Amino acid sequence: MKFLRGVREEMKLVTWPSKKQLRHDSLVVIETAILFAAMFFIMDTAIQALINLVIR
C-alpha cells in the first residue's frame, strides 16, 4: 500500500503536455520514422544492386 501511495503522489507531480505539444511531438516522431524507413529502403536497394553487379 505504501508503494501505491508513493505512485499516486508522484503522478500528481507529473507535468502533462498540452494537446498542441503532444500533436507536434507525435508528428515529429512519425516524420522521423518515415525518414529513417525511406533512408533504409534506399540504402538496402543500393547495396542489393551493388551485390547483384558483383555476383554477375
All heavy atoms as atom14 arrays in JSON, in Angstrom:
{
  "sequence": "MKFLRGVREEMKLVTWPSKKQLRHDSLVVIETAILFAAMFFIMDTAIQALINLVIR",
  "atom14_mask": [
    [1, 1, 1, 1, 1, 1, 1, 1, 0, 0, 0, 0, 0, 0],
    [1, 1, 1, 1, 1, 1, 1, 1, 1, 0, 0, 0, 0, 0],
    [1, 1, 1, 1, 1, 1, 1, 1, 1, 1, 1, 0, 0, 0],
    [1, 1, 1, 1, 1, 1, 1, 1, 0, 0, 0, 0, 0, 0],
    [1, 1, 1, 1, 1, 1, 1, 1, 1, 1, 1, 0, 0, 0],
    [1, 1, 1, 1, 0, 0, 0, 0, 0, 0, 0, 0, 0, 0],
    [1, 1, 1, 1, 1, 1, 1, 0, 0, 0, 0, 0, 0, 0],
    [1, 1, 1, 1, 1, 1, 1, 1, 1, 1, 1, 0, 0, 0],
    [1, 1, 1, 1, 1, 1, 1, 1, 1, 0, 0, 0, 0, 0],
    [1, 1, 1, 1, 1, 1, 1, 1, 1, 0, 0, 0, 0, 0],
    [1, 1, 1, 1, 1, 1, 1, 1, 0, 0, 0, 0, 0, 0],
    [1, 1, 1, 1, 1, 1, 1, 1, 1, 0, 0, 0, 0, 0],
    [1, 1, 1, 1, 1, 1, 1, 1, 0, 0, 0, 0, 0, 0],
    [1, 1, 1, 1, 1, 1, 1, 0, 0, 0, 0, 0, 0, 0],
    [1, 1, 1, 1, 1, 1, 1, 0, 0, 0, 0, 0, 0, 0],
    [1, 1, 1, 1, 1, 1, 1, 1, 1, 1, 1, 1, 1, 1],
    [1, 1, 1, 1, 1, 1, 1, 0, 0, 0, 0, 0, 0, 0],
    [1, 1, 1, 1, 1, 1, 0, 0, 0, 0, 0, 0, 0, 0],
    [1, 1, 1, 1, 1, 1, 1, 1, 1, 0, 0, 0, 0, 0],
    [1, 1, 1, 1, 1, 1, 1, 1, 1, 0, 0, 0, 0, 0],
    [1, 1, 1, 1, 1, 1, 1, 1, 1, 0, 0, 0, 0, 0],
    [1, 1, 1, 1, 1, 1, 1, 1, 0, 0, 0, 0, 0, 0],
    [1, 1, 1, 1, 1, 1, 1, 1, 1, 1, 1, 0, 0, 0],
    [1, 1, 1, 1, 1, 1, 1, 1, 1, 1, 0, 0, 0, 0],
    [1, 1, 1, 1, 1, 1, 1, 1, 0, 0, 0, 0, 0, 0],
    [1, 1, 1, 1, 1, 1, 0, 0, 0, 0, 0, 0, 0, 0],
    [1, 1, 1, 1, 1, 1, 1, 1, 0, 0, 0, 0, 0, 0],
    [1, 1, 1, 1, 1, 1, 1, 0, 0, 0, 0, 0, 0, 0],
    [1, 1, 1, 1, 1, 1, 1, 0, 0, 0, 0, 0, 0, 0],
    [1, 1, 1, 1, 1, 1, 1, 1, 0, 0, 0, 0, 0, 0],
    [1, 1, 1, 1, 1, 1, 1, 1, 1, 0, 0, 0, 0, 0],
    [1, 1, 1, 1, 1, 1, 1, 0, 0, 0, 0, 0, 0, 0],
    [1, 1, 1, 1, 1, 0, 0, 0, 0, 0, 0, 0, 0, 0],
    [1, 1, 1, 1, 1, 1, 1, 1, 0, 0, 0, 0, 0, 0],
    [1, 1, 1, 1, 1, 1, 1, 1, 0, 0, 0, 0, 0, 0],
    [1, 1, 1, 1, 1, 1, 1, 1, 1, 1, 1, 0, 0, 0],
    [1, 1, 1, 1, 1, 0, 0, 0, 0, 0, 0, 0, 0, 0],
    [1, 1, 1, 1, 1, 0, 0, 0, 0, 0, 0, 0, 0, 0],
    [1, 1, 1, 1, 1, 1, 1, 1, 0, 0, 0, 0, 0, 0],
    [1, 1, 1, 1, 1, 1, 1, 1, 1, 1, 1, 0, 0, 0],
    [1, 1, 1, 1, 1, 1, 1, 1, 1, 1, 1, 0, 0, 0],
    [1, 1, 1, 1, 1, 1, 1, 1, 0, 0, 0, 0, 0, 0],
    [1, 1, 1, 1, 1, 1, 1, 1, 0, 0, 0, 0, 0, 0],
    [1, 1, 1, 1, 1, 1, 1, 1, 0, 0, 0, 0, 0, 0],
    [1, 1, 1, 1, 1, 1, 1, 0, 0, 0, 0, 0, 0, 0],
    [1, 1, 1, 1, 1, 0, 0, 0, 0, 0, 0, 0, 0, 0],
    [1, 1, 1, 1, 1, 1, 1, 1, 0, 0, 0, 0, 0, 0],
    [1, 1, 1, 1, 1, 1, 1, 1, 1, 0, 0, 0, 0, 0],
    [1, 1, 1, 1, 1, 0, 0, 0, 0, 0, 0, 0, 0, 0],
    [1, 1, 1, 1, 1, 1, 1, 1, 0, 0, 0, 0, 0, 0],
    [1, 1, 1, 1, 1, 1, 1, 1, 0, 0, 0, 0, 0, 0],
    [1, 1, 1, 1, 1, 1, 1, 1, 0, 0, 0, 0, 0, 0],
    [1, 1, 1, 1, 1, 1, 1, 1, 0, 0, 0, 0, 0, 0],
    [1, 1, 1, 1, 1, 1, 1, 0, 0, 0, 0, 0, 0, 0],
    [1, 1, 1, 1, 1, 1, 1, 1, 0, 0, 0, 0, 0, 0],
    [1, 1, 1, 1, 1, 1, 1, 1, 1, 1, 1, 0, 0, 0]
  ],
  "atom14_positions": [
    [[0.83, -1.2, 0.0], [0.0, 0.0, 0.0], [0.87, 1.25, 0.0], [0.49, 2.25, -0.59], [-0.93, 0.0, 1.2], [-2.01, -1.08, 1.16], [-3.01, -1.05, -0.33], [-4.03, 0.33, -0.03], [0.0, 0.0, 0.0], [0.0, 0.0, 0.0], [0.0, 0.0, 0.0], [0.0, 0.0, 0.0], [0.0, 0.0, 0.0], [0.0, 0.0, 0.0]],
    [[2.01, 1.19, 0.68], [2.89, 2.35, 0.73], [3.39, 2.69, -0.68], [3.5, 3.86, -1.04], [4.06, 2.05, 1.67], [4.92, 3.21, 1.97], [5.99, 2.84, 3.01], [6.82, 4.05, 3.35], [7.87, 3.74, 4.32], [0.0, 0.0, 0.0], [0.0, 0.0, 0.0], [0.0, 0.0, 0.0], [0.0, 0.0, 0.0], [0.0, 0.0, 0.0]],
    [[3.69, 1.64, -1.44], [4.15, 1.85, -2.81], [3.09, 2.57, -3.64], [3.4, 3.52, -4.37], [4.49, 0.5, -3.45], [4.79, 0.59, -4.92], [6.0, 1.11, -5.37], [3.86, 0.16, -5.86], [6.27, 1.19, -6.72], [4.13, 0.24, -7.22], [5.34, 0.76, -7.64], [0.0, 0.0, 0.0], [0.0, 0.0, 0.0], [0.0, 0.0, 0.0]],
    [[1.83, 2.13, -3.53], [0.76, 2.74, -4.32], [0.54, 4.19, -3.93], [0.27, 5.04, -4.78], [-0.53, 1.94, -4.18], [-0.49, 0.54, -4.81], [-1.8, -0.19, -4.54], [-0.21, 0.62, -6.29], [0.0, 0.0, 0.0], [0.0, 0.0, 0.0], [0.0, 0.0, 0.0], [0.0, 0.0, 0.0], [0.0, 0.0, 0.0], [0.0, 0.0, 0.0]],
    [[0.66, 4.49, -2.65], [0.55, 5.89, -2.2], [1.67, 6.73, -2.8], [1.45, 7.88, -3.21], [0.58, 5.97, -0.68], [-0.8, 5.89, -0.08], [-0.77, 6.14, 1.41], [-1.21, 4.87, 2.01], [-0.59, 4.21, 2.96], [0.5, 4.69, 3.5], [-1.06, 3.07, 3.39], [0.0, 0.0, 0.0], [0.0, 0.0, 0.0], [0.0, 0.0, 0.0]],
    [[2.87, 6.15, -2.83], [4.0, 6.85, -3.42], [3.79, 7.11, -4.9], [4.11, 8.21, -5.4], [0.0, 0.0, 0.0], [0.0, 0.0, 0.0], [0.0, 0.0, 0.0], [0.0, 0.0, 0.0], [0.0, 0.0, 0.0], [0.0, 0.0, 0.0], [0.0, 0.0, 0.0], [0.0, 0.0, 0.0], [0.0, 0.0, 0.0], [0.0, 0.0, 0.0]],
    [[3.26, 6.13, -5.6], [2.98, 6.3, -7.03], [1.95, 7.4, -7.23], [2.09, 8.26, -8.1], [2.49, 4.97, -7.65], [1.95, 5.19, -9.05], [3.61, 3.94, -7.65], [0.0, 0.0, 0.0], [0.0, 0.0, 0.0], [0.0, 0.0, 0.0], [0.0, 0.0, 0.0], [0.0, 0.0, 0.0], [0.0, 0.0, 0.0], [0.0, 0.0, 0.0]],
    [[0.91, 7.39, -6.42], [-0.14, 8.41, -6.53], [0.44, 9.81, -6.31], [0.12, 10.76, -7.04], [-1.25, 8.12, -5.52], [-2.44, 9.06, -5.69], [-3.56, 8.75, -4.73], [-4.05, 7.38, -4.93], [-4.34, 6.54, -3.95], [-4.19, 6.9, -2.69], [-4.79, 5.34, -4.22], [0.0, 0.0, 0.0], [0.0, 0.0, 0.0], [0.0, 0.0, 0.0]],
    [[1.31, 9.96, -5.32], [1.91, 11.26, -5.04], [2.81, 11.71, -6.2], [2.81, 12.89, -6.55], [2.71, 11.2, -3.73], [1.85, 11.04, -2.49], [0.86, 12.18, -2.33], [1.26, 13.36, -2.54], [-0.31, 11.9, -2.01], [0.0, 0.0, 0.0], [0.0, 0.0, 0.0], [0.0, 0.0, 0.0], [0.0, 0.0, 0.0], [0.0, 0.0, 0.0]],
    [[3.58, 10.78, -6.75], [4.45, 11.12, -7.87], [3.64, 11.51, -9.1], [4.03, 12.41, -9.84], [5.38, 9.96, -8.21], [6.49, 9.74, -7.21], [7.47, 10.9, -7.14], [7.77, 11.5, -8.2], [7.94, 11.19, -6.03], [0.0, 0.0, 0.0], [0.0, 0.0, 0.0], [0.0, 0.0, 0.0], [0.0, 0.0, 0.0], [0.0, 0.0, 0.0]],
    [[2.52, 10.83, -9.34], [1.69, 11.15, -10.5], [1.09, 12.55, -10.4], [0.83, 13.19, -11.41], [0.58, 10.11, -10.66], [1.09, 8.74, -11.12], [2.0, 8.79, -12.67], [0.68, 9.11, -13.81], [0.0, 0.0, 0.0], [0.0, 0.0, 0.0], [0.0, 0.0, 0.0], [0.0, 0.0, 0.0], [0.0, 0.0, 0.0], [0.0, 0.0, 0.0]],
    [[0.89, 13.04, -9.18], [0.39, 14.41, -9.01], [1.44, 15.43, -9.43], [1.1, 16.56, -9.78], [0.0, 14.63, -7.55], [-1.24, 13.88, -7.14], [-1.57, 14.13, -5.68], [-2.78, 13.3, -5.24], [-3.07, 13.49, -3.81], [0.0, 0.0, 0.0], [0.0, 0.0, 0.0], [0.0, 0.0, 0.0], [0.0, 0.0, 0.0], [0.0, 0.0, 0.0]],
    [[2.72, 15.05, -9.4], [3.8, 15.97, -9.74], [4.12, 15.98, -11.23], [4.89, 16.83, -11.69], [5.06, 15.6, -8.95], [4.95, 15.64, -7.43], [6.24, 15.13, -6.8], [4.62, 17.03, -6.94], [0.0, 0.0, 0.0], [0.0, 0.0, 0.0], [0.0, 0.0, 0.0], [0.0, 0.0, 0.0], [0.0, 0.0, 0.0], [0.0, 0.0, 0.0]],
    [[3.54, 15.04, -11.98], [3.82, 14.95, -13.41], [3.21, 16.14, -14.14], [2.07, 16.52, -13.89], [3.25, 13.63, -13.99], [3.38, 13.61, -15.51], [3.96, 12.44, -13.38], [0.0, 0.0, 0.0], [0.0, 0.0, 0.0], [0.0, 0.0, 0.0], [0.0, 0.0, 0.0], [0.0, 0.0, 0.0], [0.0, 0.0, 0.0], [0.0, 0.0, 0.0]],
    [[4.0, 16.72, -15.04], [3.51, 17.81, -15.89], [3.17, 17.21, -17.24], [4.06, 16.78, -17.98], [4.58, 18.91, -16.06], [4.98, 19.38, -14.79], [4.05, 20.05, -16.89], [0.0, 0.0, 0.0], [0.0, 0.0, 0.0], [0.0, 0.0, 0.0], [0.0, 0.0, 0.0], [0.0, 0.0, 0.0], [0.0, 0.0, 0.0], [0.0, 0.0, 0.0]],
    [[1.89, 17.16, -17.57], [1.45, 16.55, -18.82], [1.51, 17.58, -19.93], [1.24, 18.76, -19.73], [0.02, 16.03, -18.67], [-0.07, 14.96, -17.64], [-0.51, 15.09, -16.36], [0.32, 13.59, -17.79], [-0.42, 13.89, -15.71], [0.08, 12.95, -16.55], [0.85, 12.86, -18.83], [0.36, 11.61, -16.35], [1.12, 11.52, -18.64], [0.88, 10.91, -17.41]],
    [[1.86, 17.17, -21.16], [1.93, 18.12, -22.28], [0.53, 18.55, -22.72], [-0.44, 17.83, -22.53], [2.61, 17.32, -23.39], [2.33, 15.89, -23.07], [2.25, 15.82, -21.57], [0.0, 0.0, 0.0], [0.0, 0.0, 0.0], [0.0, 0.0, 0.0], [0.0, 0.0, 0.0], [0.0, 0.0, 0.0], [0.0, 0.0, 0.0], [0.0, 0.0, 0.0]],
    [[0.49, 19.74, -23.31], [-0.78, 20.22, -23.86], [-1.1, 19.43, -25.12], [-0.25, 18.73, -25.67], [-0.67, 21.71, -24.19], [0.27, 21.9, -25.25], [0.0, 0.0, 0.0], [0.0, 0.0, 0.0], [0.0, 0.0, 0.0], [0.0, 0.0, 0.0], [0.0, 0.0, 0.0], [0.0, 0.0, 0.0], [0.0, 0.0, 0.0], [0.0, 0.0, 0.0]],
    [[-2.33, 19.56, -25.59], [-2.73, 18.86, -26.81], [-1.89, 19.32, -28.0], [-1.49, 18.51, -28.84], [-4.21, 19.09, -27.12], [-5.14, 18.32, -26.22], [-6.57, 18.53, -26.64], [-7.51, 17.76, -25.71], [-8.9, 17.91, -26.12], [0.0, 0.0, 0.0], [0.0, 0.0, 0.0], [0.0, 0.0, 0.0], [0.0, 0.0, 0.0], [0.0, 0.0, 0.0]],
    [[-1.6, 20.61, -28.05], [-0.8, 21.15, -29.14], [0.62, 20.57, -29.1], [1.15, 20.15, -30.14], [-0.74, 22.68, -29.03], [-0.01, 23.35, -30.15], [-0.05, 24.85, -30.01], [0.7, 25.52, -31.14], [0.7, 26.98, -31.0], [0.0, 0.0, 0.0], [0.0, 0.0, 0.0], [0.0, 0.0, 0.0], [0.0, 0.0, 0.0], [0.0, 0.0, 0.0]],
    [[1.23, 20.53, -27.94], [2.58, 19.99, -27.81], [2.6, 18.49, -28.12], [3.51, 18.0, -28.78], [3.12, 20.26, -26.4], [4.57, 19.83, -26.22], [5.52, 20.66, -27.06], [5.37, 21.87, -27.16], [6.48, 20.01, -27.67], [0.0, 0.0, 0.0], [0.0, 0.0, 0.0], [0.0, 0.0, 0.0], [0.0, 0.0, 0.0], [0.0, 0.0, 0.0]],
    [[1.6, 17.77, -27.65], [1.51, 16.34, -27.9], [1.37, 16.06, -29.4], [2.03, 15.17, -29.94], [0.32, 15.75, -27.14], [0.12, 14.25, -27.27], [1.3, 13.49, -26.7], [-1.16, 13.84, -26.56], [0.0, 0.0, 0.0], [0.0, 0.0, 0.0], [0.0, 0.0, 0.0], [0.0, 0.0, 0.0], [0.0, 0.0, 0.0], [0.0, 0.0, 0.0]],
    [[0.54, 16.84, -30.08], [0.35, 16.69, -31.52], [1.66, 16.96, -32.25], [2.07, 16.2, -33.14], [-0.74, 17.64, -32.02], [-1.13, 17.42, -33.46], [-2.25, 18.34, -33.93], [-3.41, 18.28, -33.07], [-3.89, 19.35, -32.38], [-3.31, 20.52, -32.47], [-4.95, 19.22, -31.62], [0.0, 0.0, 0.0], [0.0, 0.0, 0.0], [0.0, 0.0, 0.0]],
    [[2.35, 18.03, -31.87], [3.62, 18.38, -32.5], [4.66, 17.28, -32.3], [5.33, 16.86, -33.25], [4.13, 19.71, -31.94], [5.48, 20.09, -32.45], [6.63, 19.79, -31.78], [5.84, 20.72, -33.59], [7.66, 20.23, -32.49], [7.21, 20.8, -33.58], [0.0, 0.0, 0.0], [0.0, 0.0, 0.0], [0.0, 0.0, 0.0], [0.0, 0.0, 0.0]],
    [[4.81, 16.83, -31.07], [5.8, 15.79, -30.78], [5.47, 14.49, -31.5], [6.37, 13.8, -31.98], [5.89, 15.55, -29.27], [6.48, 16.74, -28.53], [7.02, 17.66, -29.18], [6.38, 16.77, -27.28], [0.0, 0.0, 0.0], [0.0, 0.0, 0.0], [0.0, 0.0, 0.0], [0.0, 0.0, 0.0], [0.0, 0.0, 0.0], [0.0, 0.0, 0.0]],
    [[4.2, 14.15, -31.59], [3.79, 12.93, -32.3], [4.12, 13.04, -33.79], [4.6, 12.06, -34.39], [2.29, 12.68, -32.12], [1.99, 12.46, -30.77], [0.0, 0.0, 0.0], [0.0, 0.0, 0.0], [0.0, 0.0, 0.0], [0.0, 0.0, 0.0], [0.0, 0.0, 0.0], [0.0, 0.0, 0.0], [0.0, 0.0, 0.0], [0.0, 0.0, 0.0]],
    [[3.89, 14.19, -34.38], [4.21, 14.39, -35.79], [5.72, 14.29, -36.03], [6.15, 13.72, -37.04], [3.67, 15.73, -36.29], [2.16, 15.79, -36.5], [1.73, 17.2, -36.86], [1.72, 14.81, -37.56], [0.0, 0.0, 0.0], [0.0, 0.0, 0.0], [0.0, 0.0, 0.0], [0.0, 0.0, 0.0], [0.0, 0.0, 0.0], [0.0, 0.0, 0.0]],
    [[6.51, 14.82, -35.1], [7.96, 14.73, -35.24], [8.39, 13.26, -35.22], [9.23, 12.84, -36.02], [8.67, 15.53, -34.12], [10.15, 15.2, -34.07], [8.47, 17.02, -34.32], [0.0, 0.0, 0.0], [0.0, 0.0, 0.0], [0.0, 0.0, 0.0], [0.0, 0.0, 0.0], [0.0, 0.0, 0.0], [0.0, 0.0, 0.0], [0.0, 0.0, 0.0]],
    [[7.82, 12.47, -34.33], [8.16, 11.05, -34.25], [7.76, 10.33, -35.53], [8.53, 9.53, -36.08], [7.5, 10.4, -33.02], [7.63, 8.89, -33.06], [8.1, 10.95, -31.74], [0.0, 0.0, 0.0], [0.0, 0.0, 0.0], [0.0, 0.0, 0.0], [0.0, 0.0, 0.0], [0.0, 0.0, 0.0], [0.0, 0.0, 0.0], [0.0, 0.0, 0.0]],
    [[6.56, 10.6, -36.03], [6.09, 9.95, -37.26], [6.95, 10.34, -38.46], [7.35, 9.5, -39.26], [4.6, 10.28, -37.51], [3.74, 9.61, -36.43], [4.16, 9.86, -38.9], [2.31, 10.09, -36.4], [0.0, 0.0, 0.0], [0.0, 0.0, 0.0], [0.0, 0.0, 0.0], [0.0, 0.0, 0.0], [0.0, 0.0, 0.0], [0.0, 0.0, 0.0]],
    [[7.27, 11.63, -38.57], [8.11, 12.09, -39.67], [9.5, 11.46, -39.61], [10.05, 11.05, -40.63], [8.23, 13.61, -39.65], [6.95, 14.32, -40.03], [7.01, 15.82, -39.76], [8.02, 16.3, -39.18], [6.05, 16.51, -40.13], [0.0, 0.0, 0.0], [0.0, 0.0, 0.0], [0.0, 0.0, 0.0], [0.0, 0.0, 0.0], [0.0, 0.0, 0.0]],
    [[10.06, 11.37, -38.42], [11.38, 10.77, -38.26], [11.35, 9.3, -38.63], [12.26, 8.8, -39.31], [11.87, 10.95, -36.81], [11.88, 12.35, -36.48], [13.26, 10.38, -36.63], [0.0, 0.0, 0.0], [0.0, 0.0, 0.0], [0.0, 0.0, 0.0], [0.0, 0.0, 0.0], [0.0, 0.0, 0.0], [0.0, 0.0, 0.0], [0.0, 0.0, 0.0]],
    [[10.31, 8.6, -38.23], [10.19, 7.17, -38.57], [10.08, 6.99, -40.08], [10.72, 6.08, -40.65], [8.97, 6.57, -37.87], [0.0, 0.0, 0.0], [0.0, 0.0, 0.0], [0.0, 0.0, 0.0], [0.0, 0.0, 0.0], [0.0, 0.0, 0.0], [0.0, 0.0, 0.0], [0.0, 0.0, 0.0], [0.0, 0.0, 0.0], [0.0, 0.0, 0.0]],
    [[9.32, 7.82, -40.75], [9.17, 7.75, -42.2], [10.5, 8.06, -42.88], [10.91, 7.38, -43.84], [8.06, 8.69, -42.7], [6.7, 8.15, -42.24], [8.1, 8.86, -44.22], [5.55, 9.11, -42.48], [0.0, 0.0, 0.0], [0.0, 0.0, 0.0], [0.0, 0.0, 0.0], [0.0, 0.0, 0.0], [0.0, 0.0, 0.0], [0.0, 0.0, 0.0]],
    [[11.21, 9.06, -42.39], [12.51, 9.43, -42.95], [13.51, 8.28, -42.83], [14.19, 7.93, -43.8], [13.05, 10.68, -42.24], [14.42, 11.16, -42.68], [14.34, 11.71, -44.09], [14.94, 12.2, -41.72], [0.0, 0.0, 0.0], [0.0, 0.0, 0.0], [0.0, 0.0, 0.0], [0.0, 0.0, 0.0], [0.0, 0.0, 0.0], [0.0, 0.0, 0.0]],
    [[13.59, 7.67, -41.66], [14.5, 6.55, -41.47], [14.1, 5.35, -42.32], [14.96, 4.67, -42.89], [14.58, 6.16, -39.99], [15.61, 6.95, -39.23], [15.26, 8.12, -38.59], [16.93, 6.52, -39.17], [16.19, 8.85, -37.9], [17.88, 7.25, -38.48], [17.51, 8.42, -37.83], [0.0, 0.0, 0.0], [0.0, 0.0, 0.0], [0.0, 0.0, 0.0]],
    [[12.81, 5.09, -42.44], [12.35, 3.97, -43.27], [12.74, 4.2, -44.73], [13.23, 3.28, -45.4], [10.84, 3.81, -43.15], [0.0, 0.0, 0.0], [0.0, 0.0, 0.0], [0.0, 0.0, 0.0], [0.0, 0.0, 0.0], [0.0, 0.0, 0.0], [0.0, 0.0, 0.0], [0.0, 0.0, 0.0], [0.0, 0.0, 0.0], [0.0, 0.0, 0.0]],
    [[12.57, 5.41, -45.22], [12.94, 5.73, -46.6], [14.45, 5.61, -46.79], [14.93, 5.07, -47.79], [12.48, 7.14, -46.97], [0.0, 0.0, 0.0], [0.0, 0.0, 0.0], [0.0, 0.0, 0.0], [0.0, 0.0, 0.0], [0.0, 0.0, 0.0], [0.0, 0.0, 0.0], [0.0, 0.0, 0.0], [0.0, 0.0, 0.0], [0.0, 0.0, 0.0]],
    [[15.22, 6.11, -45.82], [16.67, 6.04, -45.9], [17.15, 4.58, -45.94], [17.98, 4.21, -46.76], [17.3, 6.76, -44.7], [18.8, 6.8, -44.73], [19.5, 7.65, -43.3], [19.12, 6.47, -42.02], [0.0, 0.0, 0.0], [0.0, 0.0, 0.0], [0.0, 0.0, 0.0], [0.0, 0.0, 0.0], [0.0, 0.0, 0.0], [0.0, 0.0, 0.0]],
    [[16.6, 3.73, -45.06], [16.98, 2.33, -45.05], [16.55, 1.62, -46.33], [17.28, 0.76, -46.84], [16.42, 1.61, -43.82], [17.13, 1.95, -42.55], [16.42, 2.36, -41.44], [18.51, 1.87, -42.46], [17.07, 2.67, -40.26], [19.17, 2.17, -41.29], [18.45, 2.58, -40.18], [0.0, 0.0, 0.0], [0.0, 0.0, 0.0], [0.0, 0.0, 0.0]],
    [[15.41, 1.97, -46.87], [14.96, 1.38, -48.13], [15.92, 1.72, -49.26], [16.32, 0.84, -50.05], [13.54, 1.86, -48.48], [13.08, 1.4, -49.82], [12.67, 0.08, -50.01], [13.06, 2.26, -50.89], [12.24, -0.35, -51.25], [12.64, 1.84, -52.14], [12.23, 0.53, -52.31], [0.0, 0.0, 0.0], [0.0, 0.0, 0.0], [0.0, 0.0, 0.0]],
    [[16.31, 2.99, -49.33], [17.24, 3.42, -50.39], [18.59, 2.74, -50.23], [19.18, 2.24, -51.2], [17.38, 4.96, -50.38], [16.06, 5.6, -50.84], [18.54, 5.41, -51.27], [15.99, 7.09, -50.61], [0.0, 0.0, 0.0], [0.0, 0.0, 0.0], [0.0, 0.0, 0.0], [0.0, 0.0, 0.0], [0.0, 0.0, 0.0], [0.0, 0.0, 0.0]],
    [[19.1, 2.69, -49.0], [20.39, 2.05, -48.76], [20.32, 0.56, -49.08], [21.24, 0.01, -49.69], [20.82, 2.25, -47.3], [21.22, 3.68, -46.98], [21.51, 3.97, -45.23], [22.75, 2.76, -44.85], [0.0, 0.0, 0.0], [0.0, 0.0, 0.0], [0.0, 0.0, 0.0], [0.0, 0.0, 0.0], [0.0, 0.0, 0.0], [0.0, 0.0, 0.0]],
    [[19.25, -0.1, -48.68], [19.1, -1.53, -48.94], [19.03, -1.81, -50.42], [19.67, -2.75, -50.93], [17.85, -2.05, -48.23], [17.67, -3.54, -48.39], [18.63, -4.29, -48.1], [16.57, -3.97, -48.81], [0.0, 0.0, 0.0], [0.0, 0.0, 0.0], [0.0, 0.0, 0.0], [0.0, 0.0, 0.0], [0.0, 0.0, 0.0], [0.0, 0.0, 0.0]],
    [[18.28, -1.0, -51.15], [18.16, -1.17, -52.59], [19.5, -0.96, -53.28], [19.88, -1.71, -54.18], [17.1, -0.2, -53.16], [15.87, -0.41, -52.47], [16.89, -0.41, -54.65], [0.0, 0.0, 0.0], [0.0, 0.0, 0.0], [0.0, 0.0, 0.0], [0.0, 0.0, 0.0], [0.0, 0.0, 0.0], [0.0, 0.0, 0.0], [0.0, 0.0, 0.0]],
    [[20.24, 0.06, -52.86], [21.54, 0.34, -53.46], [22.54, -0.79, -53.18], [23.27, -1.23, -54.08], [22.08, 1.67, -52.94], [0.0, 0.0, 0.0], [0.0, 0.0, 0.0], [0.0, 0.0, 0.0], [0.0, 0.0, 0.0], [0.0, 0.0, 0.0], [0.0, 0.0, 0.0], [0.0, 0.0, 0.0], [0.0, 0.0, 0.0], [0.0, 0.0, 0.0]],
    [[22.59, -1.24, -51.95], [23.51, -2.34, -51.61], [23.14, -3.61, -52.36], [24.01, -4.32, -52.86], [23.52, -2.56, -50.08], [24.17, -1.37, -49.39], [24.24, -3.86, -49.71], [24.01, -1.36, -47.88], [0.0, 0.0, 0.0], [0.0, 0.0, 0.0], [0.0, 0.0, 0.0], [0.0, 0.0, 0.0], [0.0, 0.0, 0.0], [0.0, 0.0, 0.0]],
    [[21.85, -3.87, -52.47], [21.39, -5.06, -53.2], [21.8, -4.97, -54.67], [22.24, -5.96, -55.27], [19.88, -5.2, -53.06], [19.31, -6.48, -53.58], [17.82, -6.58, -53.29], [17.15, -5.56, -53.17], [17.32, -7.79, -53.21], [0.0, 0.0, 0.0], [0.0, 0.0, 0.0], [0.0, 0.0, 0.0], [0.0, 0.0, 0.0], [0.0, 0.0, 0.0]],
    [[21.68, -3.79, -55.25], [22.07, -3.6, -56.65], [23.57, -3.79, -56.82], [24.02, -4.42, -57.8], [21.65, -2.23, -57.14], [0.0, 0.0, 0.0], [0.0, 0.0, 0.0], [0.0, 0.0, 0.0], [0.0, 0.0, 0.0], [0.0, 0.0, 0.0], [0.0, 0.0, 0.0], [0.0, 0.0, 0.0], [0.0, 0.0, 0.0], [0.0, 0.0, 0.0]],
    [[24.35, -3.28, -55.9], [25.81, -3.46, -55.98], [26.2, -4.93, -55.84], [27.07, -5.41, -56.58], [26.49, -2.63, -54.87], [26.54, -1.13, -55.09], [27.07, -0.44, -53.84], [27.38, -0.79, -56.29], [0.0, 0.0, 0.0], [0.0, 0.0, 0.0], [0.0, 0.0, 0.0], [0.0, 0.0, 0.0], [0.0, 0.0, 0.0], [0.0, 0.0, 0.0]],
    [[25.57, -5.63, -54.95], [25.86, -7.05, -54.77], [25.49, -7.82, -56.03], [26.25, -8.7, -56.49], [25.15, -7.6, -53.53], [25.79, -7.04, -52.27], [25.19, -9.13, -53.51], [25.06, -7.38, -50.98], [0.0, 0.0, 0.0], [0.0, 0.0, 0.0], [0.0, 0.0, 0.0], [0.0, 0.0, 0.0], [0.0, 0.0, 0.0], [0.0, 0.0, 0.0]],
    [[24.37, -7.5, -56.63], [23.97, -8.17, -57.88], [24.97, -7.9, -59.02], [25.23, -8.77, -59.83], [22.56, -7.74, -58.3], [21.5, -8.4, -57.46], [21.73, -9.46, -56.87], [20.34, -7.79, -57.4], [0.0, 0.0, 0.0], [0.0, 0.0, 0.0], [0.0, 0.0, 0.0], [0.0, 0.0, 0.0], [0.0, 0.0, 0.0], [0.0, 0.0, 0.0]],
    [[25.53, -6.67, -59.06], [26.54, -6.37, -60.07], [27.81, -7.18, -59.84], [28.44, -7.63, -60.8], [26.88, -4.86, -60.04], [25.86, -3.93, -60.68], [26.27, -2.49, -60.45], [25.72, -4.21, -62.17], [0.0, 0.0, 0.0], [0.0, 0.0, 0.0], [0.0, 0.0, 0.0], [0.0, 0.0, 0.0], [0.0, 0.0, 0.0], [0.0, 0.0, 0.0]],
    [[28.2, -7.35, -58.61], [29.42, -8.09, -58.3], [29.23, -9.57, -58.59], [30.13, -10.23, -59.13], [29.82, -7.89, -56.81], [30.93, -8.83, -56.4], [30.22, -6.44, -56.58], [0.0, 0.0, 0.0], [0.0, 0.0, 0.0], [0.0, 0.0, 0.0], [0.0, 0.0, 0.0], [0.0, 0.0, 0.0], [0.0, 0.0, 0.0], [0.0, 0.0, 0.0]],
    [[28.07, -10.1, -58.28], [27.81, -11.53, -58.48], [27.77, -11.89, -59.95], [28.25, -12.94, -60.35], [26.49, -11.94, -57.77], [26.69, -11.89, -56.27], [26.07, -13.34, -58.2], [25.42, -12.15, -55.48], [0.0, 0.0, 0.0], [0.0, 0.0, 0.0], [0.0, 0.0, 0.0], [0.0, 0.0, 0.0], [0.0, 0.0, 0.0], [0.0, 0.0, 0.0]],
    [[27.24, -11.03, -60.79], [27.11, -11.34, -62.23], [28.39, -11.25, -62.92], [29.36, -11.02, -63.06], [26.11, -10.4, -62.87], [24.71, -10.7, -62.43], [23.73, -9.83, -63.14], [22.41, -10.11, -62.58], [21.31, -9.69, -63.12], [21.36, -8.95, -64.21], [20.17, -9.96, -62.6], [0.0, 0.0, 0.0], [0.0, 0.0, 0.0], [0.0, 0.0, 0.0]]
  ]
}
